């Protein structure tokens, strides 16, 4: 089990960037958990990508439904008091702190490409590259 930042879900479902590594990470640990916040962050990222790539609405909705259905059973409410404490003490957004709080609650790592989280929390946050052991697998 690992807590997964929304940026990793975006790589898995919407972009070519880091897609192979995100798929490999899912193979290495298929139990991905997310705070309920992921829905809002993912929708925002999906909208940005849909606009940039001029995706039609039906395709954008298809991506949303597929992703939502894949993660809804893996979402948990983060401890908001812990998230607020972390945000205040570590100079984070409450959004980022929810991922850390969830990782703390489950006693697992946080898979992310967020540079600030990786820098400030090296014992908890882990990058795709580090999690996958280096380069993405060969096709």
N, C-alpha and C positions, 0 to 999 in steps of 0.2 A: 504494500500500500504506500502511496505517495500523494501528497497534496500537489495539485498542478495549477499553476498560474494560467490565466486566460490566454496569455501570449502563446503558450504551448498549444492550447486547443486551436488557436487561430492557425498556427503552423501545421497542425495535423489536418485541419479541415478546409483551409482556405488559400493557402499559399504554397508556392514551390520552395520558398526560403525555409530552410530547416525542416522541410517535410520528411525527408528520409530519416533524419535523426529523431523527429517526433514519433514516427512510426516504429522505429527501433526501440525507443524508450517505452512505448506501449507494449511491445513484445517482451521487453525485459521485466516490466511490472505492469500488468494489465489492470490493476486496481487503482484507478485514479479517483481521488476525491477532491471536491471543490466547494468553496463557500457559495451560498445562494447568490452572492454578488456576481458570480461568473456570468449569469444570464445577461445582465445589463452591460457588462463590459464586452461580452461577445457580440451582442446586438450592435453596439456602437462600432466595433471593429468591422463587423460584417457589412454594415452600411457604408463605411469608408471604402472598403474593398469593392463593393458593388458599384459605387459611384466611379471609382478610379478605373475599374475594368468594364464599366458600362454593362453590368450583368442585368438581364431582365428580371423583373419582379418575381416571376415564377421560379427562376433558378435560385434567386436569393432566398425565397421562402423555403425551397427544397433543402438548401444548405442549413437553414435555421432549424427546420423540423428534424432533420437527420441528426444534427448536433445536439439539440435539446433532448431528443429521445435517447441518445447515447449517454447523456450525463445526468438527467433528472434524478435517476435512482442513486446517483453518487454524490448528491449535493447535501450539505449539512449547514446548519446555522452556526456560524462562528460565535465564540464567546465575545460579545460586544464590549464588555468591560475590559477584558484582557486586550482586545484590539485597540481600544481607546488608550489604555495605559501604554501599550507598545508604541502607538503613534505619538503620544506626547513625549515619552522618554527618549525615543529614538529618532525624532524628527521625521516621521513618515506620514503618508496619507493614511486615513482610516481604511481606505480600500486595500492598500498593500498590507496593512497590519492584520486584516481579516485572514489573509492567507497564512501569515505567520502564526496567528492565534490558533487556526485550525491544525496546522502542523504540530504546534505545541500540545494541543488537546489529544491528538492521536499518537504523539511521540514518534513522528515520521519526518522525513525531509520534505522540502518544498522545491519542486522542479520549476525553474523560472529562467528567463533570460533578462530579467530586470537587473541592470548593473548595480543599482543602489542596494538592492536586497542581497545580491551576491557579495558585494563588498562589506556591508554592515553585518551580515549574518552567515559567515562561511560555515558555521557548524550546522546550520539548518538549511540554508538555500544552496541549491546545486544547479549548475548549468546543464543544458542538454549534452554538451561535449563531454563534460566530466562524468555525467551519469551514464552515458553510452560508452565510456572508455576511449574516447578519441573520435576518430573519423567515422562518418556514417557507414553502415554496411554496404557492401557492393550489391548492385541489383542482380 
